[in-house]
């Protein structure tokens, strides 16, 4: 059951990212209705597997 759930989440993340590149973490999280922290976790896993790339890091000035 867990494997199917993970594959479903992966499919949702990859489906969102297709055609929306570059995408922001905020937009991905909002689209999937999850926290940015959880979205980052999914992205990190997919990046380790070589399925997505991460770019555009910077410092936010508040």
Secondary structure as the mmCIF struct_conf table of DSSP 4:
data_model
#
loop_
_struct_conf.conf_type_id
_struct_conf.id
_struct_conf.beg_label_comp_id
_struct_conf.beg_label_asym_id
_struct_conf.beg_label_seq_id
_struct_conf.end_label_comp_id
_struct_conf.end_label_asym_id
_struct_conf.end_label_seq_id
HELX_RH_AL_P HELX_RH_AL_P1 UNK A 2 UNK A 17
TURN_TY1_P TURN_TY1_P1 UNK A 18 UNK A 19
BEND BEND1 UNK A 22 UNK A 22
HELX_RH_AL_P HELX_RH_AL_P2 UNK A 25 UNK A 32
TURN_TY1_P TURN_TY1_P2 UNK A 33 UNK A 33
BEND BEND2 UNK A 34 UNK A 34
HELX_RH_AL_P HELX_RH_AL_P3 UNK A 36 UNK A 48
TURN_TY1_P TURN_TY1_P3 UNK A 49 UNK A 50
BEND BEND3 UNK A 51 UNK A 52
HELX_LH_PP_P HELX_LH_PP_P1 UNK A 59 UNK A 61
#
